[in-house]
Amino acid sequence: MKYAERGFTLIELMIALLLGLLLSLAAIQLLMTNQRVFSLQDAVTSVNEDGQMVLRYIASDVRNAGRGSQIEGFVQPVVLQLDIEDSEGNSVAFESSDGGDGGNDELVVSYLAQGACQGADLTSGGANPEGEIVVNRYYVVNEVLRCSSLRRLASGAYQALSPGAVDLISGVESFQVLYGVDTNIDNAIGATKYVTATDLAASDAIVAIRLAILLRSSDNRLPVPEGVQTFFVLDQEVETLEDRGLHRLFSTTAQVRNVYWDGI
């Protein structure tokens, strides 16, 4: 048999298979690395968008808090205690509260609005073109930040709006609120101290509200170091779960634009 008509020897064939296998493994490794990087980037983007969105949403309520009708002009921006009955006759408390060590805070604000956080249109029918006084409550249940609303009736009583509550964001490990109080009566707005809802009195002049939220990604198998992390969420020290999830802390301070000037 002539040399030009000979095929591959066994050794040459094995070397070719080995080189092909190495190239295939390199391609698979590159694909897996790209998938891990993509999943991490997707988690970072999702958590950042969620955290910034929910803080902007609540901050817009804080800036409107205290705005009253043309007759009233001013309502209490932060609700410390308000008890109502739901459709089944059960007592439901709408109150800004401090969750204490390891607990989540609750924020309840009130103002003249044309809509509620559930999406209810308070100007429908043309009876109230400027809107109605609403009370929005932000609270956490099973790591989900929720919002529910009340409307104030002409009689002065409050009525729950349907649906009972809407989910704003999930993966909430901690939600904390501090209230900026102006204790200097000098006709100039400025927070002299920040207190929790427990230390807040009905007569306090609230001029700012500081919000912080600690979020965890929905994927807890990301290419990040596994272990417990410690975050300082305003006045609380929070330890995360020991997983491979992404944890991010977001905070903001919003000014209460509608204040009772006699107390400033």
N, C-alpha and C positions, 0 to 999 in steps of 0.2 A: 504494500500500500504506500502510495506516495505521501510525503510529509504534508503537502498542501491539502490532502483529503482527510487527514486525521482530525478527530474531535478533541474535546477537552479531556484531560486526564482527571482522575478522581480527586487528586490534590487540588488542581485548579478549580474544579467545581465546588469543593468545600470552601476554598478561599473566597470564591464569588458569593456563595451563600452567606458566609460570615460577614463579608462587607455589606451585603444587602440587609442583613439582620441589624448590624450596627447603625446603618442609616435609618432603618425603620424605628429603632429605639430612640434615636436622636430626634426624629420627627415627632414621635409620641410624647417625649419629654418636653419638647418645645410647645406642643399643643396643650399639655397639662399645665405648664407654667403660664401660658397665655390665659387659660381658663381661670386659674387662681387669681391672676392679676386683674382680670375682668370682673370677677366676683367681688374682689376687694374694692375696686373702683366703683362698682355699682352700689355696694353697701355704703361707701363713704358719701356718694352723691345723694342717695336716697335719704340717709339720716340727716345730712346737712339741709336738704330741701325741706324735710318734715320739720326739723327743729326751727329753722328760720321762719317757715310759713306759720306755724302755730303761735310763735311769739309775736309776729306781726299782727296776727288775727286778734289775739287777746289785747295787745297794746292799743289797737284801734278802739276797743271798748273802753280801755282805761282813759284814753284821751277824751272820750265823749262823756265819761262818767260825771254825774252831777248836773248835767244840762237839763233844765226844766222847760216847762211850757212858757208861753208868753205871759201867762198869769202868774205862775209860780216863780219862774226865772231860775230857781235852783232847787235841786233835790239832793239828799245825802248820797254822795258818790259810792260809798262802800256800805253794804248792808251787813250789820252785825248780827241781827236776829230777826227772822220773819218766818212764822209758822203758818202753813196753810193745810187744807185737806185736799187729797187727790180725789179722783173719780170714785174710788172705793171707800171713801171716808177715813182713810188713814192720814195721820198727821205727818207732814213732810217739812223738814227744817231747811230754810234757805238762809245760810249764815256763813260769813267769812270766818274761818277757823284755822287754828294751828294744829297740825297733825302730831306735834311732839317729836320725841326721838324716834327716828326711823319711819315716821308717818308722812303722808302727803297732806299738804295744806288745801284749803278750799277758798276760792275767791268768788265773791258775789258783788256785782256792780249794778247800779241803777242809773238810767238816764232816759231822756225823750228820744225815741227811735222810730223809724219808719219800717223797721223789720226786726225780727228776732233771729237768734242763732239757728233755730230750726228751719229758717227760711220763710216764716209766716209774714205776710204782707199786712202791716198794721194800718195802711191807708186805704184798704179796699172798701168800696162803697162810697167813698168821698166824704164820710162823716168826720174823719180826722185827717185832714190833708197834711198836717205837720207831724202826725204819728201819735204814739201813746207812750206812757211811761212803762218801761220794761225792766225786768230784773233778770240778769244773766248769771247763772251759777256754773263755775268751772270746778270740776272735781275728778278724781281718779278712781276707777273701779276695775280691778283685775288688770292693772297695768294699761288701762285705756283711759285717756283723757276725754271727758264727756262735757257737754254743755246742755243745760235745760233752762227754760225761760218761763217767766210769769208776765202777765199784763195787769196793769192796774185799772180797775173798773171805775165808772163815775161815782159809785158809792164809796170808793176808797178801799174796797176789798181787792184781793189779788186772785187771778185765775190762771191756772196752768195752761200753757199752750201745747198743742199736739204737733208732732209726736212728743212723748214724754222727755226724751233726751236724744241727742245725736252724738255719735262717736267722732272725735276730731283726729285723734292719733293714737296709735298703739305702741307698745314697747316702752312705756314710761316707767322708769325705775324710781324717779323722785320728781315731785312738783312742789316748789317752795315759793312763798310770797312774803315780802317785807313791805311795810308801809312807811313812806317818808312823811314825817309830821313836822309842821312848822310851829315851833313853840314861842317864837319871838313876834310879838304884836307890833309890827313896824311898817305895815302896808307894803311889804316886799315879800314876794314868794321865794321861799328857800327852805329845803328840808334840813332841819337841825339834828334829827335823829331818825333811824329806821327801826321799827319795832314789829313784832309779830302780832297776829290778830288777838292773841291773849292779852297783850299789853296795850291794846288799842281801846280808847274810850270814845263814846258817841260824840263828845264835844271836841275831840281832836280835829285840827285842821289838816286834812290829808292833801298833800300837794304833789305826791309822786308815789308810784308803786313799782317795786323791783320784783321781777319775775325770773325764775331759773327752772330749767327742766333738764333732767338727765335721761337720755334716750339710749336704747339698745337696738341693734339691728335685728331683723327677723331671722337672719342666717347666723347661727352660732358655731359654724364650722369654717370660719374664714382663716386665711393664712396669716394669723397674728399670734403672738405669744399667749399661751394659756395661763390663766392665773387671776387672782383677785386684784381689782384696782380700787383705789380709794379716791373719792371725789368730795370736794367741799362745795355743797349746793347751798349757797347763802349761809344760813345758820346751822345747817345740818352736815354731818360727816357720813357719807354713804359709801358702803362697800358693795361692789358689783358681784355678780355670780362668777364662779370659777369656770369659765367657758372660753370659747374662741370667738365670741361675738364682739362686735364693734360698739364701744360706748363713747358717747359724746355729750358734753355739757354745753348748754346754751343759756344765756342770760341777757336781760335787757332792763332798762329803767325807763318808764314812760311817765310823762308829766300829766297830772290831772289838771286840765285847763279850766275847769269850772269849779271854782272854790268859793267858800263863804268868806267874803272879804272882811266882815266884821271880826273874824277870828284870826286874821292874818297880820 
